[in-house]
Amino acid sequence: MSRIEELIDKLCPDGVEYKELGKIWDRAPKSKLGVNKINTLGNGNIVCFTSGNKSYMVDNYLVDGEYIFVNDGGTADFKYNKGKSCYTDHVFAFTIKTIDIKVKFIYYLLLSKQVFVNELMFQGSGLKNLQKNAFANFSLPIPPIAIQEEIVRILDKFTELEAELEAELEARKKQYEYYRNQLLTPIEINGKWYLNGKEVEWKELGEIAFYPKNRISALLVDEDSYIGVDNLLQDRKGKIISNYVPTKGNLIEYIKNDILIGNIRPYLKKIWISNNVGGTNGDVLVIRIKDDYSKIYSPKFMYFLLASDSFFAYDMQFVKGAKMPRGDKNAILKFKIPVPPLSEQNRIVSILDKFDALANDISIGLPAEINARKKQYEYYREKLLTFKEKVKNN
């Protein structure tokens, strides 16, 4: 019998009392700080939570202590912080007002119920919002504080280990980015350009590739073969299955080895090289190598060039629009790329594919270990945070 089981058997043999969240929380004041104002706050040492997964370091704070933060709009996304914190509008913040309930225990409980909260407590026809009354009525198990402390200790160990692995993986990704830039950046010697010792010439992207105009019926795509800007992942991480698939009309067709780039907010670096045939919309650019270059230019080599920071920095120079900046299709085709021998292209692709797998493939190396640790953590979190409810006497 584990220590947790011993404590539960000893301290609450008849079950655990459940309490409504709204009866134990202390709500923080609503923030009037807009997301767009964050850029004016400076780069301080106080974490500022925003809706979504991003947070920023600022030089001012709104609360001080242990607090839980949850998106007020979109989907449930819980964060915890101890110390001074800042948060923007669309973030709901609260702490726990009773000393016999640990804030971090409630945080772990909410993490384990995130899917439930997202499905039942976020409502709305457009952007869904947290229904605070329903959230306040959310009933949670509150075991004795000794059990809370032991559970927090165990789950903290899991998260610390995962954080260490994530930090090591991040270091490897930076190493990968360094070598990628080295392999893909030509140098000039005596008026000639060389890439890894091989002479190259420069051409505009539009000389080698184009935007295909073929169309495909919406009836021929599914959640895997339809690509919208929403199911392209940030930071060059490919794509996921789409939650939305159009059911009528024609779409822009893409085929195997086409390069798809999210054209809204290029700084998000959404890019994917296709491995199938499917359809997309006007928010996603489809780039295809011309027939004349199909035997002398590698699609995967072009993908690595267009996935580079230099391409996205170039793309951002020509964006149109403020709130939803969009890349300029004509300017993109003028982006200059090197043309090394095909053998050198293939050699570079082989090296970068191996680096990419070591940094991102969840079936091998550190990504596989992190994935296994996450599953183990989720299993034990669920096991540790499941309690029999104590029957109340009438």
C-alpha positions in Angstrom: 0.0 0.0 0.0 1.4 3.4 -1.0 1.8 6.3 1.4 -1.2 8.1 -0.2 -3.4 5.0 0.1 -2.3 4.7 3.8 -3.2 8.4 4.4 -6.6 8.1 2.7 -7.4 4.9 4.6 -6.4 6.5 7.9 -7.8 10.0 7.5 -10.9 9.6 5.3 -12.0 5.9 5.3 -15.6 7.0 4.6 -14.7 9.1 1.6 -13.7 12.8 0.9 -15.9 15.9 1.2 -16.6 17.8 -2.0 -16.8 21.6 -2.1 -17.9 24.1 -4.7 -15.0 26.1 -6.1 -16.8 29.4 -5.7 -17.1 28.8 -1.9 -13.3 28.4 -1.4 -11.8 30.9 -3.9 -10.9 34.5 -3.6 -11.3 36.1 -7.0 -8.6 38.5 -8.2 -9.7 41.9 -9.7 -10.6 41.9 -13.3 -7.6 43.1 -15.4 -8.1 46.1 -17.6 -4.7 45.5 -19.3 -5.2 44.7 -23.0 -2.9 42.2 -24.7 -1.7 44.9 -27.1 -0.4 47.0 -24.2 2.0 44.3 -23.1 4.6 45.5 -25.6 4.8 48.9 -23.8 5.4 47.4 -20.3 9.1 46.6 -20.9 10.9 43.3 -20.4 10.9 42.9 -16.6 11.1 39.9 -14.3 7.4 39.5 -13.5 5.4 36.9 -15.5 2.3 38.2 -17.3 -0.3 35.6 -18.4 -2.3 36.1 -21.5 -5.1 34.1 -23.2 -3.6 31.1 -24.9 -0.2 29.5 -24.2 2.0 32.6 -24.2 3.2 34.6 -21.3 5.5 37.6 -21.1 7.9 39.1 -18.7 6.9 42.6 -17.6 7.9 45.1 -15.0 4.6 45.6 -13.1 2.2 43.3 -11.3 -1.5 43.0 -10.3 -1.4 40.3 -7.6 1.1 38.9 -5.2 0.8 35.3 -3.8 -0.3 31.9 -5.1 -2.8 32.3 -7.9 -4.4 30.1 -10.6 -5.1 31.7 -14.0 -7.5 30.4 -16.6 -8.5 31.7 -20.1 -11.7 33.7 -19.9 -12.2 33.2 -23.6 -11.4 30.3 -26.1 -10.6 27.1 -24.2 -9.7 26.1 -20.7 -6.0 26.6 -20.1 -4.8 26.6 -16.5 -1.6 28.2 -15.2 -0.2 28.5 -11.7 2.2 31.1 -10.2 3.6 31.8 -6.8 4.8 35.4 -6.3 4.1 38.6 -8.2 1.9 38.1 -11.3 0.4 40.2 -14.1 -2.5 39.1 -16.3 -4.3 40.6 -19.3 -8.0 40.8 -20.1 -9.5 37.5 -21.1 -7.7 35.9 -18.2 -9.6 35.0 -15.0 -7.5 34.8 -11.8 -8.2 33.5 -8.3 -6.5 32.1 -5.2 -7.9 30.0 -2.3 -9.0 31.7 0.8 -8.9 28.9 3.4 -5.6 27.8 4.9 -6.5 24.1 5.0 -6.7 23.9 1.1 -3.5 24.2 -0.9 -3.7 26.4 -4.0 -1.5 24.1 -6.0 -3.6 21.1 -5.1 -6.6 22.9 -6.6 -4.5 23.7 -9.7 -3.6 20.1 -10.2 -7.2 19.1 -9.7 -8.3 21.6 -12.4 -5.6 20.4 -14.8 -7.0 16.9 -14.5 -10.5 18.2 -15.2 -9.4 20.5 -18.1 -11.3 18.6 -20.8 -14.5 18.5 -18.7 -14.3 22.3 -18.0 -13.6 23.1 -21.6 -16.6 21.1 -22.8 -19.2 22.1 -20.2 -18.1 25.6 -19.0 -17.1 27.4 -22.1 -20.1 28.6 -24.1 -20.9 31.0 -27.0 -21.6 31.0 -30.7 -18.4 32.6 -31.7 -15.4 32.8 -29.3 -16.5 30.7 -26.3 -16.3 32.3 -22.9 -15.8 30.8 -19.4 -19.2 30.7 -17.7 -18.2 31.8 -14.3 -21.4 30.8 -12.5 -21.0 27.2 -13.7 -17.3 27.3 -12.8 -18.1 28.6 -9.3 -20.5 25.7 -8.9 -17.9 23.1 -9.9 -17.6 20.6 -7.1 -14.1 19.4 -6.2 -12.8 16.8 -3.7 -11.0 18.3 -0.7 -9.1 15.7 1.3 -7.2 16.5 4.5 -4.3 18.8 4.0 -1.7 16.0 4.7 -3.0 14.2 1.6 -3.1 17.4 -0.5 0.6 18.0 0.4 1.7 14.5 -0.4 -0.1 14.6 -3.8 1.4 18.0 -4.6 4.9 16.7 -3.7 4.5 13.7 -6.0 3.1 15.7 -8.9 5.7 18.4 -8.5 8.4 15.7 -8.9 6.8 14.6 -12.2 6.6 18.2 -13.5 10.2 19.0 -12.4 11.5 15.9 -14.3 9.5 16.9 -17.4 10.8 20.5 -17.2 14.4 19.2 -17.0 13.8 17.0 -20.1 12.1 19.9 -21.9 15.0 22.2 -21.1 17.5 19.6 -22.5 15.3 19.2 -25.6 15.2 23.0 -26.1 19.0 23.1 -26.0 19.1 20.5 -28.7 16.6 22.4 -30.8 18.8 25.5 -30.6 21.8 23.4 -31.6 19.7 22.0 -34.5 18.7 25.6 -35.5 22.4 26.6 -35.4 23.5 23.8 -37.7 20.5 24.3 -40.0 21.4 28.0 -40.4 25.0 27.0 -41.1 24.1 24.4 -43.7 21.6 26.7 -45.5 23.6 30.0 -45.5 25.9 30.6 -48.5 29.0 32.7 -48.1 30.6 35.0 -50.6 34.3 34.5 -51.6 35.9 36.7 -54.3 32.5 37.6 -55.8 31.2 34.0 -56.0 28.8 32.4 -53.6 29.4 29.0 -52.0 27.2 26.7 -49.9 29.3 24.2 -47.8 32.1 24.5 -50.4 29.8 24.1 -53.4 29.3 27.0 -55.8 25.8 28.3 -56.0 23.8 30.8 -57.9 20.9 32.9 -56.6 17.4 32.8 -58.0 14.1 34.3 -57.0 11.6 31.8 -55.6 9.2 32.6 -58.5 11.8 31.4 -61.1 11.7 27.9 -59.5 8.3 27.6 -58.0 4.7 28.9 -58.4 1.3 29.0 -56.8 -0.8 26.2 -58.5 -4.4 27.1 -59.4 -5.8 23.6 -59.6 -9.0 23.0 -57.7 -10.4 20.0 -55.8 -14.0 19.4 -54.7 -14.6 19.8 -50.9 -16.4 16.5 -51.1 -13.0 14.8 -51.7 -11.2 16.0 -48.6 -11.5 14.9 -44.9 -10.1 16.1 -41.6 -6.7 14.8 -42.5 -6.4 16.1 -46.1 -8.1 19.5 -45.5 -5.5 22.2 -44.4 -6.6 25.4 -42.9 -4.5 28.0 -41.1 -5.9 26.8 -37.8 -4.6 23.2 -38.1 -1.1 24.3 -39.2 1.1 24.4 -36.1 3.3 27.3 -35.0 7.1 27.2 -35.1 7.4 24.8 -38.1 5.8 21.9 -36.2 3.7 20.7 -39.2 0.0 20.1 -38.9 -2.7 18.3 -37.0 -6.1 16.9 -38.0 -8.6 19.7 -38.8 -11.7 20.3 -36.6 -13.4 21.8 -39.5 -13.9 20.4 -43.1 -15.9 22.4 -45.7 -18.7 20.4 -47.3 -19.3 22.3 -50.5 -17.5 24.3 -53.2 -14.0 23.9 -54.6 -10.7 24.3 -52.7 -7.2 25.0 -53.7 -5.6 21.6 -54.4 -2.2 20.6 -53.1 -0.3 17.4 -54.0 2.5 15.4 -52.4 5.7 17.5 -51.9 3.9 20.8 -52.2 4.9 23.3 -49.5 2.0 24.9 -47.5 2.6 28.2 -45.6 0.1 29.9 -43.3 -0.3 33.4 -44.8 -1.9 35.0 -41.8 0.5 36.3 -39.2 3.6 35.0 -40.8 5.6 35.4 -37.5 3.8 32.3 -36.3 6.0 30.3 -38.8 3.3 27.9 -39.9 4.7 25.6 -42.6 4.3 22.0 -43.8 5.5 19.9 -46.7 2.7 17.7 -47.8 2.7 13.9 -48.0 -0.7 13.5 -49.6 -3.3 15.1 -51.9 -5.8 17.5 -50.4 -7.3 20.9 -50.3 -6.8 24.3 -48.6 -8.2 27.8 -48.7 -6.9 31.3 -49.5 -5.3 31.8 -46.0 -2.8 29.1 -46.8 -0.2 29.4 -49.7 0.6 26.4 -51.8 4.0 26.5 -53.3 5.0 23.9 -56.0 8.3 23.4 -57.9 8.0 24.1 -61.7 8.3 21.1 -64.0 11.5 22.6 -65.5 13.2 22.4 -62.1 11.6 19.1 -60.8 14.8 17.1 -61.6 17.3 19.7 -60.3 15.6 21.1 -57.2 14.6 19.1 -54.1 11.1 20.0 -52.6 12.4 19.1 -49.2 15.5 21.3 -49.6 13.2 24.2 -50.6 11.0 23.4 -47.5 14.0 23.8 -45.2 14.9 27.1 -46.9 11.3 28.4 -46.5 11.1 27.2 -42.9 14.2 29.3 -42.0 14.0 32.4 -39.8 15.4 34.5 -42.7 12.4 33.6 -44.9 9.8 34.5 -42.2 11.7 37.7 -41.4 11.7 38.6 -45.1 8.0 37.8 -45.3 7.1 40.0 -42.4 8.7 43.0 -44.1 5.9 43.0 -46.7 2.8 42.1 -44.7 -0.4 44.0 -45.1 -2.8 44.7 -42.3 -2.3 45.5 -38.6 -4.6 43.2 -36.6 -4.3 40.2 -38.9 -1.1 40.8 -41.0 -1.1 38.9 -44.2 1.9 38.0 -46.3 2.4 39.6 -49.8 2.2 36.7 -52.3 4.1 38.7 -55.0 6.9 39.7 -52.6 7.2 36.0 -51.4 8.0 34.9 -55.0 10.8 37.4 -55.1 12.6 35.9 -52.1 16.0 34.8 -53.2 17.2 31.2 -52.7 20.4 29.5 -53.5 20.6 26.7 -56.2 23.4 24.2 -55.2 23.9 20.9 -57.0 21.1 18.4 -56.4 23.6 16.1 -54.7 24.4 18.8 -52.1 20.7 19.5 -51.6 20.1 15.8 -50.9 23.0 15.7 -48.5 21.8 18.7 -46.5 18.2 17.3 -46.4 19.5 14.0 -45.1 21.4 15.8 -42.3 18.5 18.1 -41.4 16.0 15.2 -41.4 18.1 13.4 -38.8 18.3 16.6 -36.7 14.6 17.2 -37.1 13.7 13.7 -36.0 16.0 13.9 -32.9 14.3 17.2 -31.9 10.7 16.5 -32.8 9.9 12.8 -33.5 8.0 11.5 -30.5 8.9 7.9 -31.3 12.7 8.3 -30.7 15.1 10.0 -28.3 14.2 12.8 -25.9 10.8 13.6 -27.5 9.8 9.9 -26.9 11.0 10.1 -23.3 9.1 13.3 -22.7 6.0 11.8 -24.3 6.3 8.7 -22.1 6.8 10.9 -19.0 3.7 12.9 -19.9 1.6 9.8 -20.2 2.9 8.5 -16.9 2.3 11.8 -15.2 -1.3 12.0 -16.5 -1.9 8.4 -15.4 -0.7 9.0 -11.8 -2.4 12.4 -11.7 -5.7 10.8 -12.5 -5.1 8.0 -10.0 -4.0 10.4 -7.2 -6.8 12.8 -7.7 -9.7 10.4 -7.9 -11.6 10.2 -4.6 -14.7 8.5 -3.3 -17.2 11.2 -2.2 -18.2 11.2 1.4 -21.9 10.6 1.9 -23.5 13.5 3.8 -25.7 12.5 6.7 -29.2 14.1 6.6 
